[in-house]
């Protein structure tokens, strides 16, 4: 299709050397509906043109404008799709012709039928149905709340589509249903933009200094395999309900990035994404780049960035449903909305002229006005292009892609989760993830036979020849990073934009096996609600309840028991009770009514079995300190710390974020957890209180005195836990006898987000309940040589053999024999460090067991025999 056709009805007018605006062409007469005459222009409503330097409309005002447009125009509908983490509205809009909106249910039903590979449609029937229906175009802004320039552009686009009835606009409305998400993170819009406006005319920094999503900040586009956040679940629901053929995600990049980046995407490409969504997005990106060239908008680049088609955590489930992921990244300005210039006078985003940047940007300044114009060009070009080929997009992306999901692809036909897994909670969470993603899971009601191998009844079967079968492969297969991810045969290997593996089974701690020709007589379709534990029996007076330590869900047990003031013991040795064997770390709860009530509730939540025995076991134990108080040192705008807040809230920990004033009296905390990314500078220097309002002074620096106060607290009996890069902070703080032996030269060792095999001592308190061997998440993390014979080394990397479990690692032999998890005495206190990134984005759930052990065990009191304490 000609790009000139795509730009019909658009004229480009130069306002200034550095500001270009796209406006309706003078040759297109406006034939707006009479009702649309009552819709004010954005300038009339907000008091300034969209994209005016230094002016950002508050999200509440933008919502008001969109509601007004929907009230006055028969081409726009407004709806609140859900509630955000902070309780704000999550609005969406549907934009199309009045006729299409009137038959929207019919359109969605037809598209669902096209996308259902079991519908029985022939190719000719699918072609006919595609001609009768209309594709959905998903358009999303401000997932990342610091990337504010796309939303004002979207306001202009919505105004034009709701008021103008030129041939160009009418073609879009007749041939598309545009599903608009003004902000995929409304909370962040409130935080970021409101702060920007409130600090105008002050000496404060203009950019919000903390996480702009309560928990995950910028990581909210890395939540597409676990779906932890409310906003992630809303988007996934929208994708399933509307079946878009394209997901147009509008982002911004750094100030010296290309003025706009569009597909083609970079290497690598995973084996589970069909070629149609990628090739269509790449072709559309080339169209937008061509349109920019014709419009005189320089600095557009393609390729050489955003190799996002390896990990599901970046691209999510959409492409597996047939949606083309179209991403544009536009360069940012200074302080969200103020002009940017390089101090040396060089053009922002300067590039040599190449086939990837055929028209370099040469101006000295970059403005918000320009961001808006580049964003509008991207939207207008892409909307027009898809509208003109609507039938093909429906047939190719919905029908063809989903038909292929039912075909053998050379991988396993079935993934089996054998019954009897060590962690029933992990099984329940796996099925919950599949429920959200739309994956079908069956449970065997009889023995499963695979050749001569058998699996017991109760095993789960996940077929790969199902509508979401390619996504099943994506998250369950062993990842082998492709050596072909290069620009040429001798070129360096290209690392992915994100991580190198997303193996759900390993992250959850589950044994999953891919097989062919599985035979089973009877199965049932299940959901997460069907994963349950046996009913909790009532223990007699003088008896006890026992919970094995082999689940990361044990944290729910500990936290809830403490919340309800129920005494908790943990066995320090293996023991026998009720005819069964129990490992060190087993939870022992003397039988009381409140104990049983609490355990029944938690067992229902986690599917963890609770044993009732007639006597409290005669075994040495730790008595957990009642209501263990945990402090979290996270630092401002530190995403690993945000993820830890989410984990702490999810598990119900009794915690508070450690604030600057707390360093004067740290004795209020029994345990302090230091988040990855927190170093001495974050603690000592912190945020400058002169540059930020008082509400952020909690994150101000505490100076050397505060740094020493933290060390003194540990020496006087405190329990410090540090994971990932924070392990190095603990080593520095406490002069721990550890040497970080991870090579810093990436030519020697490079393991950028991968799963590395590790060994665990189940008798060591920090690793109670861990398997003897299991992969850990490794991100070129610290690994230690230990110089203290009294230290408890709870986890090491194998001294020989293959260390790479899934993903990519070069030179991993450098880790052989090094320590990962170590507990050391420090004066009257102790510190536990874990060099691996065992809390990374909450993914390595199996390893959370280590964190929970260290948090609760450190302040606990040893007792000779649990039975004596219970008397």
Residue pairs with C-beta under 8 A, 6 or more apart in sequence:
1 287
1 385
1 388
1 389
3 287
3 290
3 291
3 294
3 381
4 294
5 384
5 388
6 287
6 291
6 381
6 384
6 385
6 388
7 291
7 294
7 295
7 380
7 381
7 384
8 25
8 167
8 168
8 384
9 24
9 25
9 27
9 28
9 166
9 167
9 168
9 169
10 22
10 23
10 24
10 25
10 168
10 295
10 380
11 22
11 23
11 24
11 25
11 26
12 20
12 21
12 22
12 295
12 296
12 297
13 20
13 21
13 23
14 20
14 296
15 21
15 369
17 363
18 363
18 364
18 365
18 366
18 367
18 370
19 367
19 369
19 370
19 373
20 295
20 296
20 297
20 370
20 373
21 369
21 373
22 295
22 373
22 376
22 377
22 380
24 30
24 160
24 164
24 166
24 168
25 166
25 168
28 164
28 166
28 167
28 168
29 166
30 163
30 164
30 165
30 166
31 164
31 165
31 166
32 163
32 164
32 165
33 73
33 74
33 75
33 165
35 72
35 73
35 74
36 72
36 73
36 162
36 163
37 163
38 72
39 68
39 69
39 72
39 73
39 159
39 162
39 163
40 68
41 159
42 49
42 50
42 65
42 152
42 155
42 156
42 159
43 49
43 50
45 65
45 68
46 55
46 57
46 61
46 65
48 55
50 57
50 152
50 153
50 155
50 156
50 372
51 149
51 152
51 153
51 156
51 368
51 369
51 371
51 372
51 373
52 368
52 369
53 337
53 338
53 339
53 367
53 368
53 369
54 200
54 337
54 338
54 368
55 337
56 148
56 152
56 193
56 196
56 197
56 336
56 337
57 65
57 152
57 155
57 193
58 190
58 193
58 194
58 197
59 182
59 183
59 186
59 189
59 190
59 193
60 190
62 151
62 155
62 182
63 89
63 91
63 182
65 155
66 76
66 78
66 91
66 93
66 158
66 182
67 78
69 76
69 78
69 158
69 159
69 162
70 76
70 77
70 78
70 93
72 162
73 162
73 163
74 98
74 101
75 95
75 96
75 97
75 98
75 101
75 161
75 162
75 173
76 93
76 94
76 95
76 158
76 161
76 162
77 93
77 94
77 95
77 101
78 91
78 92
78 93
79 91
79 92
79 93
79 94
80 89
80 90
80 91
80 92
81 90
81 91
81 92
81 234
81 237
81 238
82 90
82 230
82 233
82 234
82 237
83 89
83 90
83 230
84 90
84 185
84 186
84 187
84 230
84 231
85 187
85 213
85 214
85 215
85 229
85 230
85 231
86 187
86 190
86 214
88 186
88 187
88 190
89 186
90 186
90 231
90 234
91 182
91 183
91 186
92 179
92 180
92 181
92 182
92 238
93 158
93 178
93 179
93 180
93 182
94 101
94 104
94 177
94 178
94 179
94 180
95 158
95 161
95 162
95 173
95 177
95 178
95 180
96 104
96 134
96 173
96 176
96 177
96 178
97 170
97 173
97 174
99 174
100 107
100 134
100 173
100 174
100 177
101 177
104 177
107 133
107 134
107 136
107 177
108 136
108 241
108 242
108 243
110 129
110 132
110 133
111 133
111 135
111 136
111 242
111 243
111 394
111 398
112 243
113 119
113 121
113 129
114 121
114 126
114 129
114 130
114 133
114 394
114 395
114 398
114 399
114 402
115 243
115 321
115 322
115 398
115 399
115 402
115 467
116 402
116 467
117 402
117 403
117 405
117 406
117 467
118 406
118 467
121 129
121 399
123 399
126 395
126 399
127 391
127 395
130 391
130 392
130 394
130 395
130 398
130 399
131 391
133 394
134 175
134 176
134 177
134 390
135 175
135 176
135 177
135 244
135 245
135 246
135 386
135 390
135 393
135 394
135 397
135 398
136 176
136 177
136 178
136 179
136 242
136 243
136 244
136 245
137 176
137 177
137 178
137 179
137 244
137 245
137 246
137 248
137 383
137 386
138 179
138 181
138 238
138 239
138 242
138 244
138 246
138 247
138 248
138 323
139 154
139 178
139 179
139 180
139 181
139 248
139 250
139 379
139 383
140 180
140 181
140 184
140 235
140 247
140 248
140 249
140 250
141 150
141 151
141 154
141 181
141 182
141 183
141 184
141 250
142 148
142 150
142 151
142 182
142 183
142 184
142 185
142 188
142 189
142 250
143 183
143 184
143 185
143 220
143 221
143 249
143 251
144 185
144 188
144 212
144 218
144 220
144 221
144 251
144 252
145 183
145 185
145 187
145 188
145 189
145 191
145 192
145 193
145 208
145 212
145 213
146 188
146 192
146 207
146 208
146 212
146 218
146 252
146 332
146 336
147 250
147 251
147 252
147 332
148 192
148 193
148 252
148 336
148 337
149 252
149 330
149 332
149 333
149 337
149 368
149 371
149 372
149 375
150 250
150 251
150 252
150 330
150 371
150 375
151 182
151 183
151 189
152 368
152 372
153 250
153 371
153 372
153 373
153 375
153 376
153 379
154 180
154 182
154 250
154 375
154 379
156 372
156 376
157 376
157 379
157 380
158 180
160 169
161 169
161 172
161 173
161 178
168 384
171 384
171 387
171 388
172 178
172 383
172 384
172 387
174 387
175 386
175 387
175 388
175 390
176 383
176 386
176 387
176 390
177 242
178 383
179 238
179 242
179 244
181 235
181 238
183 189
184 220
184 231
184 235
185 212
185 213
185 220
185 231
187 212
187 213
187 214
188 212
188 213
191 208
191 210
191 212
192 207
192 208
192 212
192 336
193 336
195 206
195 207
195 208
196 206
196 207
196 208
196 335
196 336
196 337
199 205
199 206
199 693
200 206
203 690
203 691
204 691
204 692
204 693
205 335
205 691
205 692
206 335
206 336
206 338
207 335
207 336
209 636
209 637
209 687
209 692
209 696
209 699
210 636
210 637
210 696
210 699
211 217
211 636
211 637
211 638
211 639
211 642
212 218
213 219
213 220
213 229
213 231
213 642
214 642
214 645
215 229
215 642
215 643
215 645
215 646
215 649
216 222
216 223
216 228
216 229
216 639
216 642
216 643
216 646
216 841
217 637
217 639
217 642
218 639
219 639
219 642
219 643
219 841
220 229
220 231
220 232
221 314
222 313
222 314
222 498
222 841
223 229
223 232
223 313
223 841
224 232
224 236
224 312
224 313
224 314
224 315
224 316
224 317
225 312
225 313
225 433
225 475
225 502
225 504
225 843
226 433
226 841
226 842
226 843
227 233
227 236
227 433
227 436
227 437
228 646
228 650
228 842
229 646
233 436
235 316
236 316
236 317
236 436
236 437
239 247
239 316
239 317
239 318
239 321
239 323
240 321
240 438
243 321
243 322
243 323
243 398
244 318
244 323
245 322
245 323
245 324
245 386
245 393
245 394
245 397
245 398
246 280
246 281
246 284
246 323
246 324
246 325
246 326
246 382
246 386
246 393
246 397
247 318
247 323
247 324
247 325
247 326
248 326
248 328
248 379
248 382
249 325
249 326
249 327
249 328
250 328
250 330
250 375
250 378
250 379
251 327
251 328
251 329
251 330
252 329
252 330
252 331
252 332
252 371
253 261
253 329
253 330
253 331
253 332
254 331
254 332
255 331
255 332
255 333
255 334
255 340
255 348
255 349
255 366
256 331
256 342
256 348
256 349
256 350
257 329
257 331
257 332
257 349
258 299
258 300
258 301
258 329
258 331
258 349
258 351
258 357
258 361
259 297
259 298
259 299
259 300
259 330
259 331
259 348
259 349
259 361
259 366
259 370
259 374
260 292
260 297
260 299
260 300
260 301
260 328
260 329
260 330
260 331
260 374
260 378
261 300
261 301
261 302
261 305
261 306
261 327
261 328
261 329
261 330
262 285
262 286
262 288
262 289
262 300
262 301
262 302
262 326
262 327
262 328
262 329
262 378
263 281
263 282
263 284
263 285
263 286
263 302
263 306
263 326
263 327
264 282
264 285
264 286
264 302
264 303
265 278
265 281
265 282
265 303
265 306
265 307
265 308
265 309
265 327
266 303
266 304
266 305
266 306
266 307
266 494
266 497
267 307
267 484
267 485
267 486
267 487
267 494
268 307
268 309
268 310
268 481
268 482
268 484
268 485
268 494
268 496
269 278
269 309
269 310
269 482
270 309
270 310
270 311
270 474
271 473
272 320
272 409
272 470
272 471
272 473
272 474
272 477
273 309
273 315
273 319
273 320
273 470
274 319
274 322
274 401
274 404
274 470
276 322
276 324
276 396
276 397
276 400
276 401
277 319
277 322
277 323
277 324
277 325
277 397
277 401
278 309
278 319
278 324
280 324
280 393
280 396
280 397
281 324
281 325
281 326
281 327
284 324
284 326
284 382
284 385
284 386
285 302
285 326
286 302
287 381
287 382
287 385
288 300
288 328
288 377
288 378
288 381
288 382
289 300
289 302
291 377
291 381
292 298
292 300
292 359
292 374
292 377
293 300
293 358
293 359
295 377
297 373
297 374
297 377
298 359
298 360
298 361
298 362
299 331
299 349
299 351
299 357
299 359
299 360
299 361
300 357
300 359
300 374
301 351
301 356
301 357
302 356
303 356
304 356
305 329
305 497
306 327
306 329
306 497
307 485
307 494
307 495
307 496
307 497
308 314
308 315
308 325
308 327
308 496
308 497
308 498
309 315
309 319
310 481
310 496
310 497
310 498
310 500
311 496
311 497
311 498
311 499
311 500
311 501
311 502
312 471
312 474
312 475
312 502
313 498
313 499
313 502
313 841
314 497
314 498
315 325
317 437
317 438
317 468
317 471
318 325
319 325
320 405
320 468
320 470
320 471
320 474
321 401
321 402
321 467
321 468
322 397
322 398
322 400
322 401
322 402
323 397
324 397
326 382
328 374
328 375
328 378
330 371
330 374
330 375
331 340
331 348
331 349
331 366
331 371
332 340
332 371
333 339
333 340
333 366
333 367
333 368
333 371
334 340
337 368
338 368
339 365
339 366
339 367
339 368
340 348
340 365
340 366
340 367
341 348
341 364
341 365
341 366
342 348
342 364
345 364
347 360
347 361
347 362
347 363
347 364
348 361
348 363
348 364
348 365
348 366
349 361
349 366
350 360
350 361
351 357
351 360
351 361
352 360
353 359
353 360
386 393
402 467
404 470
405 465
405 466
405 467
405 468
405 469
405 470
406 465
406 466
406 467
406 469
407 465
408 465
409 464
409 469
409 470
409 473
411 464
411 473
411 477
411 514
412 464
412 473
412 477
412 514
412 515
412 516
413 463
413 464
413 465
413 515
413 516
413 517
413 518
414 461
414 462
414 463
414 464
414 514
414 515
414 516
414 518
415 461
415 462
415 464
415 472
415 476
415 512
415 513
415 514
415 515
416 448
416 450
416 455
416 459
416 460
416 461
416 462
416 512
416 513
416 514
416 515
416 518
417 427
417 430
417 459
417 460
417 461
417 462
417 505
417 510
417 511
417 512
418 455
418 456
418 459
418 511
418 513
419 444
419 455
419 456
419 457
419 458
419 459
419 460
420 456
420 458
421 427
421 510
421 511
422 509
422 550
422 551
422 771
423 508
423 509
423 510
423 550
423 551
423 552
423 553
423 846
424 531
424 533
424 551
424 553
424 606
424 607
424 608
424 609
425 551
425 552
425 553
425 556
425 606
425 607
425 608
426 508
426 509
426 510
426 551
426 552
426 553
426 845
426 846
427 460
427 510
427 531
427 607
428 528
428 531
428 606
428 607
429 508
429 528
429 845
430 504
430 505
430 508
430 510
431 441
431 460
431 526
431 527
431 528
431 530
431 531
432 528
433 504
434 440
434 441
434 462
434 472
435 441
435 527
435 528
437 468
437 471
438 467
438 468
439 462
439 466
439 468
439 471
439 472
440 462
440 463
440 466
440 467
440 468
440 525
441 460
441 461
441 462
441 525
441 526
441 527
442 460
442 461
442 462
442 463
442 523
442 524
442 525
442 526
443 458
443 459
443 460
443 461
443 523
443 524
443 526
443 530
444 455
444 456
444 457
444 458
444 459
444 460
444 461
444 520
444 522
444 523
445 457
445 520
445 521
445 522
445 523
445 524
446 457
446 520
446 521
446 522
447 454
447 455
447 456
447 457
447 520
447 521
448 454
448 455
448 456
448 457
448 459
448 461
448 518
448 519
448 520
449 455
449 518
449 519
449 520
450 515
450 516
450 517
450 518
450 519
451 517
453 515
460 526
461 518
461 520
461 523
462 472
462 476
463 469
463 472
464 470
464 472
464 473
466 472
474 502
475 502
475 503
475 504
476 503
476 504
476 505
476 512
476 514
477 503
477 514
478 503
478 806
479 500
479 501
479 502
479 503
479 806
479 807
479 808
481 496
481 500
481 807
481 808
483 493
485 493
485 494
485 496
486 492
486 493
486 494
487 494
495 752
495 808
498 753
499 752
499 753
499 754
499 779
499 807
500 752
500 753
500 754
500 807
500 808
501 753
501 754
501 755
501 806
501 807
501 808
502 843
503 755
503 805
503 806
503 807
504 510
505 511
505 512
506 755
506 774
506 775
506 805
506 806
506 846
507 755
507 777
507 843
507 844
507 845
507 846
508 845
508 846
509 552
509 771
509 774
509 845
509 846
531 607
532 604
532 607
533 603
533 604
533 606
533 607
533 608
533 609
533 610
534 609
536 545
536 596
536 599
536 600
536 603
536 610
536 612
537 612
538 591
538 596
538 612
539 545
539 591
539 596
539 612
539 613
539 614
540 591
540 614
541 591
542 591
542 614
542 615
542 616
542 870
543 590
543 591
543 612
543 613
543 614
543 615
543 616
544 577
544 588
544 589
544 590
544 591
544 612
544 613
544 615
544 616
544 617
544 866
544 870
545 588
545 589
545 591
545 595
545 596
545 599
545 610
545 611
545 612
545 613
546 577
546 578
546 582
546 586
546 587
546 588
546 589
546 610
546 611
546 612
546 613
546 617
547 554
547 557
547 586
547 587
547 589
547 599
547 608
547 609
547 610
547 611
548 582
548 583
548 586
548 587
548 608
548 609
548 769
549 570
549 583
549 584
549 585
549 586
549 587
549 768
549 769
549 849
550 583
550 769
550 771
551 606
551 608
551 769
551 849
552 845
552 846
552 847
552 848
552 849
552 852
553 606
553 607
553 608
554 587
554 608
554 769
554 849
554 852
555 651
555 653
555 848
555 849
555 852
556 602
556 605
556 606
556 651
556 652
557 587
557 599
557 602
557 606
557 608
558 568
558 587
558 624
558 852
558 856
559 651
559 652
559 653
559 654
560 598
560 601
560 602
560 652
561 568
561 589
561 595
561 598
561 599
561 602
562 568
562 624
562 626
562 627
562 628
562 654
563 627
563 652
563 654
564 594
564 597
564 598
565 594
565 626
565 627
566 589
566 592
566 594
566 595
566 598
567 589
567 590
567 623
567 624
567 626
567 869
568 587
568 588
568 589
568 623
568 624
569 587
569 588
569 589
569 590
569 621
569 622
569 623
569 624
569 863
569 866
569 869
569 870
570 585
570 586
570 587
570 588
570 621
570 622
570 624
570 768
570 856
570 857
570 860
571 582
571 583
571 584
571 585
571 586
571 588
571 617
571 619
571 620
571 621
571 866
572 584
572 619
572 620
572 621
572 622
572 765
572 862
573 584
573 619
573 620
574 581
574 582
574 583
574 584
575 581
575 582
575 586
575 617
575 618
575 619
576 582
576 617
577 611
577 613
577 615
577 617
578 611
578 612
578 613
578 614
580 611
582 617
583 762
583 768
583 769
584 762
584 763
584 765
584 768
585 762
585 765
585 768
585 769
585 853
588 616
588 617
588 619
588 621
588 866
589 595
589 599
590 616
590 869
590 870
591 612
599 610
600 610
602 608
603 609
603 610
615 867
616 866
616 867
616 870
617 866
617 867
618 865
618 866
618 867
619 865
619 866
620 862
620 863
620 864
620 865
620 866
621 862
621 863
621 865
621 866
621 869
622 765
622 857
622 860
622 861
622 862
622 863
623 860
623 861
623 862
623 863
623 869
624 856
624 857
624 859
624 860
625 670
625 859
625 860
625 861
627 654
628 654
628 670
628 671
628 855
628 856
628 859
629 654
629 655
629 656
629 668
629 669
629 670
629 671
630 648
630 653
630 654
630 655
630 656
630 669
630 670
630 671
630 672
630 673
630 855
631 655
631 656
631 657
631 658
631 662
631 666
631 668
631 669
631 671
631 672
631 673
632 641
632 644
632 645
632 648
632 655
632 656
632 657
632 658
632 672
632 673
632 675
633 641
633 657
633 658
633 672
633 673
633 674
633 675
633 678
633 683
634 640
634 641
634 642
634 644
634 645
634 657
634 658
634 675
634 678
635 641
635 675
635 677
635 678
635 682
635 683
635 686
635 699
636 686
636 687
636 696
636 699
638 675
638 677
638 678
638 682
639 677
640 675
640 676
640 677
640 724
640 839
640 840
641 675
641 676
641 677
641 678
643 839
643 840
643 841
643 842
644 673
644 675
644 839
645 657
646 842
647 839
647 842
647 848
648 655
651 852
653 855
655 673
656 669
657 698
658 666
658 669
658 672
659 698
659 699
660 686
660 697
660 698
660 699
660 700
660 701
660 702
660 706
661 698
662 668
662 669
663 702
663 705
663 706
663 709
663 710
664 709
666 672
666 709
666 710
666 713
666 718
667 713
669 713
669 718
670 718
670 719
670 858
670 859
671 718
671 719
671 720
671 721
671 854
671 855
671 856
671 858
671 859
672 710
672 713
672 718
672 719
672 720
672 721
673 721
673 722
673 723
673 851
673 855
674 720
674 721
674 722
674 723
674 726
674 729
674 730
675 723
675 726
675 839
676 723
676 724
676 725
676 726
676 837
676 839
676 840
677 724
677 725
677 726
678 726
678 729
679 725
679 726
679 728
679 729
680 707
680 729
680 732
680 733
683 701
683 702
683 706
683 707
683 710
683 729
684 701
684 702
684 703
684 704
684 706
684 707
685 701
686 699
686 700
686 701
686 702
687 696
687 697
687 699
687 700
687 701
688 700
688 701
689 696
689 697
689 700
702 709
707 733
710 720
710 733
711 733
711 734
713 829
714 720
714 733
714 734
714 826
714 827
714 829
714 830
714 831
715 734
715 826
715 827
715 828
715 829
716 827
716 828
716 829
717 827
717 828
717 829
718 829
719 829
719 830
719 831
719 832
719 854
719 855
719 858
719 859
720 730
720 733
720 734
720 826
720 829
720 830
720 831
720 832
721 831
721 832
721 833
721 851
721 854
721 855
721 858
722 729
722 730
722 831
722 832
722 833
722 834
723 833
723 834
723 836
723 837
723 838
723 839
723 851
724 779
724 781
724 782
724 834
724 835
724 836
724 837
724 838
724 839
724 840
725 781
725 782
727 782
727 784
727 833
727 834
727 835
728 740
728 782
730 736
730 831
730 833
731 738
731 740
731 833
734 826
734 831
736 788
736 824
736 826
736 831
736 833
737 786
737 787
737 788
737 791
737 824
738 784
738 785
738 786
738 787
738 819
738 822
738 824
738 833
739 784
739 785
739 787
740 782
740 783
740 784
740 835
741 783
741 784
741 785
741 814
741 818
742 749
742 780
742 781
742 782
742 783
742 814
742 815
742 818
742 835
743 749
743 811
743 814
746 780
747 811
748 811
748 814
749 780
749 809
749 810
749 811
749 812
749 814
749 815
750 780
750 808
750 809
750 810
750 811
751 778
751 779
751 780
751 804
751 807
751 808
751 809
751 810
751 812
752 779
752 780
752 808
753 777
753 778
753 779
753 807
753 840
754 777
754 778
754 779
754 804
754 805
754 806
754 807
754 808
754 809
755 775
755 776
755 777
755 778
755 804
755 805
755 806
755 807
756 775
756 776
756 778
756 797
756 803
756 804
756 805
756 809
756 812
756 815
756 836
757 773
757 774
757 775
757 797
757 798
757 801
757 802
757 803
757 804
757 805
758 773
758 774
758 775
758 776
758 795
758 796
758 797
758 798
758 820
758 836
759 772
759 773
759 795
759 796
759 797
759 798
760 767
760 770
760 771
760 772
760 773
760 774
760 794
760 795
760 821
761 767
761 793
761 794
761 795
762 768
762 769
762 770
762 771
762 772
764 792
764 793
764 794
764 795
764 821
764 823
765 792
765 794
765 823
765 853
765 854
765 857
766 792
766 794
766 795
766 821
766 823
766 832
766 834
766 850
766 853
766 854
766 857
767 794
767 795
767 821
767 849
767 850
767 853
768 849
768 853
768 857
769 849
769 853
770 795
770 846
770 847
770 849
770 850
771 846
773 798
774 846
775 805
775 806
776 795
776 820
776 836
776 838
776 844
776 847
777 836
777 837
777 838
777 840
777 843
777 844
777 847
778 809
778 836
778 837
779 837
779 840
781 835
781 836
781 837
782 835
783 797
783 815
783 818
783 819
783 820
783 835
783 836
784 818
784 819
784 820
784 822
784 833
784 835
785 818
785 819
786 793
786 819
786 822
788 824
790 824
790 825
791 822
791 823
791 824
791 825
792 822
792 823
792 824
793 819
793 821
793 822
794 821
794 822
794 823
794 850
795 819
795 820
795 821
795 834
795 850
796 817
796 818
796 819
796 820
797 803
797 815
797 816
797 817
797 818
797 820
798 816
798 817
799 816
799 817
800 816
803 809
803 812
803 813
803 815
803 816
804 812
819 835
820 834
820 835
820 836
821 832
821 833
821 834
821 835
821 850
822 832
822 833
823 830
823 831
823 832
823 854
824 830
824 831
824 832
824 833
829 858
830 858
832 854
832 858
834 847
834 850
834 851
834 854
836 847
837 844
838 844
838 847
838 848
838 850
838 851
839 847
839 848
839 851
842 848
863 869
